[in-house]
Amino acid sequence: MNRKFTAERPNQKWVTDITYLPYRGTFLYLSAIKDLYSKEIVAYQISHRNDLDLVLNTLDQAIKKRG
């Protein structure tokens, strides 16, 4: 991306991140996908595990929403 965090049209560039949230003595993991055109969060998932399923479920949700 060469540090170009803007897009000219929807769905051109998505970025993702996972963060952890302390919750009742344990952690929850939040995975989110953001469209750089509209700055909208396209999809997100919360899980007790930071694993491949978390990432793939978030991506599946984004694809279903945006096609």
C-alpha positions, 0 to 999 in steps of 0.5 A: 500500500506504500502508506497510502491509507486512502481509497478511490472507491468502496472495497478497493482497500480493506485493513484489519486489526485484532485487539484484546479487551480485558473482560471479567479476569480474562480476555476477549479478542476483537477482529475488525475490517475497515474500508479505507474509502468510507472509513466504515467498519465493514465487519467485526467479530469477538471471540475468546480465542485469537485464532485463524477462525476469528480472522476467517469469520470476520472476513466471511462476514465482510464478504457477505455484507459487501459482496 
